[in-house]
Structures are given as structure tokens and as C-alpha cells.
Amino acid sequence: MSKSSFPGAGTPNARLTAWPAAIGLLAKWLDRRERIDELIDSLPPGLSGPERARCQHLVFGVVRHFGRLEAALGRLVSHAPRFPTRAVLFMAGYELIEAADTPESDGLVAKIVHHAVEQTKAVASKSEAGLVNAVVRKLALALAVPPPPKVASADVLAEYFSHPDWLVKRWLVDFGADATRKLLEWNQRPATVYARWRGPEGETAPDFLKSTQWAGFYEVPSGHWSKVEPLLKSGKIYLQDPGTRLAVELLAPQPGETILDGCAAPGGKSLLMADAMKTGKIVAMDLPGPRIARLKENLSRAHGVEVALVQADLLANPAPTLFEHKLPDSYDAVIIDVPCSNTGVMRHRADVKWRLEPRDFDKHGRQQLALLHAAARLVAPGGRIVYSTCSIDPEENERVIKAFFDSRAGGPFKLAGSAISQPWVTGHDGGTAYLLRKS
């Protein structure tokens, strides 16, 4: 999206602020369903840090509650207005949901209605501002409903907690009513920002970072970006959810080992392994593409460990490429954090649930099994492999592992451990990891 695509961006001397910037992103998302992270990256650089954070908060909030807002608006508006006006309605709706949790909610409703009307005049037209005025007033009442009872049908849970109906039904079968309710509630809360401390030995993390139950991980409270930014640039912190540590801890990388990260981008796990090893070698492999730049940047922050970046497809026999780069074709350990449905990280990736389709689980499962077979061929005798996902669904985890052991390739391997994070239990991102040892 060009700068001129944002409402008000083309006005001389105008300073783009969070609300109109968010309207521009949401209008595009409602129209084309582009990835939210890519839309956020398209924000013009002139947007200040606090305004950018507020814009992101608004956009993610709307997408997170999209199902509930869409259902409520669908009962109030017979013909959908233009996308900018539609974006205003969704944004005002999200602000009404936020306001419901505050003591001064009654006074805020009037302010939200007034602000939405004035914004519509700027991004759409005065006639559409009248529509917004009428609809948002009714929307405030439509959204003022209590949460569903403990025993509620899938469609009721899906609408209130803004998840696809088919996904809620799937989780009710896999996890049961109580766990599904907790998962839905978890996904609807804004994600906590965590940082892993990487400062020099002996230097402690600054006081504004809040310690957590997970060693080395700190909560980053809002309002401290001016302090966070220099720490990121110096490499003293790396923004990373504690859930990412599970696969690496299961692999237990040792100093001096040669390890292959077969699905490495953007490089968070490679960097975590490098920090744990101190010495040795990490070969980070992934497909060519836009994420390679981020992978390269993260690998540049590794100290003591030799790192090599290889752009190759793990499924397409990477041996010739490894040979070309004078790299080994067997490793002490291999880790593959495979592409998946991301059902364990929907709190961070709010738009995933609207992009998922029922057939994706079977599609992912087939690809994941193929990646596990390919990775297993690169494990040295006596070595080990960790298969991990950001998914909490059986079809992408235990069923893939079972299919691997049922195949001929599983013969030399034994299951040596596993780790699962159900986010409503662990308090951080969800995911699953399995450790396989080769005899």
C-alpha cells in the first residue's frame, strides 16, 4: 500500500495518526483479506512509534473480534457500505467492546459514536456519516450481551468468541467443552510481548522489563518503546515468546555440535540454539524468499558459533546444495519447525483463523510428514531430530509422528521425548515438539 493509500496521507503538512491509518489497513483487509502482518509492514515510516503501536492495536483488535462484529453489523445493515465506511463501523465496534470493560463505559459510548461520525466525514462522506451515527448507536446495544453460558452450542461460542464455526466444532471434539472455552477466551485477549535477554554475561536486564517464570524471558510492558528499540538494535534483547524455547530445550544443543535448522526463517530458534551452544556450527536452511533477509539479520547476531545460511528446499534433496557450500550431509542434530495451521499462536496471529480451511489440516499433515522424512535422512547415526509445530491439533502432531514410525524410515528412530504447550495451561504460545533419536 502506498503512502497515498492512507486517509489523510496526501494532505500537505498532515500528520498521519493511528485511527485513519488503521482505517486504511482495515478497508484493504476487508476487501482483499491480505495478511495482517504484511499490511502492518506497509505503514508509512512517518507514523510515530506510539501512533504505530495504537494503529496495530486497533487493527488486530478488529480482526480478532471480526466474527462477532460482522454478525452484529449484519443484523443492523441490510446493504454493506463502501469499504472505508465499513472499516469505520468495525473499528467503532471494537472500541465499544473495549469500552465495555471500563468503569466509564457509558460516557465512552457517546465519544466513540461522535469520533466515528467525524472520521467518516474525513474518509468517506457526510451522507455516510449519518449511516455511521445511526448504526454505531444501535451497535452499542447489540454488543452489550453477556458471554455464553458454560454449556453452549458451537455456533453460539463461534459468534461470541469470533472463530469459524467449523473450527470450534473441531476443537470441541478434540479437547472437550471446558478446554475449548479456555482456548477461545485465550485467543481473544491481546498477546503479551516478550523479550529474551541476550546481554553480556554479568549484565542484568533493565528494570522496566518484567521477569517471568521462564528463565531469560521478560515481559515488555507498553509505553517503553524508546527504551526497547536501542536494546533490539544492540542485540541485547530479542522479541520472542517463551513457547519457542520448548523445541530447543527438547533438542538440548551441546557445545561443539553441528546442527541443521531445516525450516529456519525467521531465525529465532537458530539464534536461541546458538546462544545455548556457545561453540559449534549451525546450518540454517530455508526456501528463498522475503523471509531470508530477516533470517540473515538474526544469524548475524550469533556469537561464538559458526553459522551458515543455505537457501534450499528441504523436500528437494538439498545434498547437492550442501555439497556446493562445503557443508556436511549428516548432522548431530536436526530441528524442523514445520509450516502448520498456527492454531497454537492465534493470539499473536489474529487473522490465521479467518484464512484457515478444514482441508488445510490434511494438506499440512502430508507436507509435514514429507519434511520429517527429508530431515531424517540428514541425521547422523546416534543423532537426533526434533519435529515441532505451532499447532495444538492432533492431525499435525501425534498423527504425523505415528505415520512416520509406521513407515520404513521410522525404523532406526525411537521416540525419546515430547513437549506440548496448550496456551490456556502454560500461559504462553501453544505448540508441540517431539524428540526422535537415531540408533
Helices and strands as residue ranges (DSSP letters): G 3-5, H 18-32, H 36-41, H 49-64, H 66-74, H 83-99, H 105-123, H 126-143, H 154-160, H 165-175, H 177-187, E 194-197, E 210-211, E 217-219, H 225-234, E 237-239, G 242-244, H 245-251, E 258-261, H 268-277, E 281-286, H 291-299, E 306-311, G 314-316, H 319-324, E 331-337, H 352-355, H 360-376, E 379-389, G 394-396, H 398-406, G 408-410, E 413-421, H 423-426, E 431-438
